[in-house]
Amino acid sequence: MTQRIGAALALLLLAGCASDPAPVAQLQLTEQALQQARAVGATGEQDELRQAETGLAAARQAFEREEYRQARMLAERAELDARLAEAQALTARNHVQVAEMKSRITALRSQLEAQP
């Protein structure tokens, strides 16, 4: 009786490991996140973008080995790294725009003060 229960539990554990679906959608999301990060100006000089690219490559390798759980985790992390790289690129661009606006405002104030 205990052997049957033990065998049933072992089968359930194996089935649970084998039932991890292929993370095709997650891999696509990660690829899109990388494309978006590059589109807004993230470059390979950013550690986060390099980590995202490396993570996606590792996720693809795990996917090919049919290690779907590992592939999903790697792809999720790579997606987050790509989104962080995107946010950093946007923040840097916004800082530049703010500096430009401040410079223009200062120039306009100078012009207004110079008028009689």
N, C-alpha and C positions, 0 to 999 in steps of 0.2 A: 504494500500500500504506500509506504513512504517512498519507495523507489519510483512508483508511478507519479506521485506528486512532484518529486524531484525532477523527473524527466519532463513532466508537463511545465514546470517552472523554467527549466532550461530551454524548452522549445519556445516558450513565451518570450524569454529574454532574447533568444536568437531572432525571433520574428520581429521584436521591437527594434533591434539593430538593423535588420534588413529592410524594415518598412520606411526608412528615411527616404523621402522622395528626392529625386534629382533637383538640385537648386537652380534650375534653368532661369526662372524669373529673377532670382536674386543676382545671378551673374549678369543678366541684362540690366538690372537696376544699377549695378556697380559700374558697368560700362557707360551707361548714360550719365551717371554722376561724374565720372572721369571726363567725359566729353564736355559736360557743362562747366566743369572747373577750368578746363582749357579754354573754353569759349569766353569766359569772363576774364581771362588773363593769367590764370595760374600757370606757372612754368615748372620745368624740371628742377629748377634751383630750390624749390620749396621741398623741405623734407616730407611734408604730409603728402604731396603729390607723388613723390618717389615711392613712399610707403604704400600708397594706394595702388600704384602700378605694380609694385612687387607683390603686394597682397593678392591682386587680381590674377597675376601669373601663377602664384601658388595655389589659388582657388581652382584655376583651370586644370592644373596638374592633379590636384586631389580629385576633381571631377572625372578626369580621364581614368584615374585608378578606381573610380566608383566609391570613393570615400566621401559620400555625399554630406554627411554631418560636418566633417572637417572643411569641405569645400564651401558649405553655407556659412560657417563661422568666419572663414577667411574672407569670403566675399562681403559679408556684412561689415567686417572691420575695414576692409578696403573702401567700401562705400562711405563709411563715416570719415575716413581719412580724406577721401576726395571732397566730401562736403565741407570739411574743415579747410582744405586748400582753397576751395571756392570762396568761402566766407572771408578768408584772409586776403585773397586777391581783391574781392569787392571792398573790403575795409581799406586796403591800401589805395585803391582807386578813389574812394570817397575822401580820404585824407588829402590827396592831391587836389581834388575838386574844391574842397573847403579852403585849402591854402590859396588856390587861384581866386576864389570868390573874395576872400579877405583882402587879397592884393588889389582886386578891382575896386572894392569898396573904399579902400584907403586912397586909391588914385582918384576916385570920384569925389571923395571928401576934400582932397587937396584942391581939385578943380573948383569945387563950390566955394571953398574958402578964398580962393584967389579972385573970384569974381567980385566986382564992386557992388 
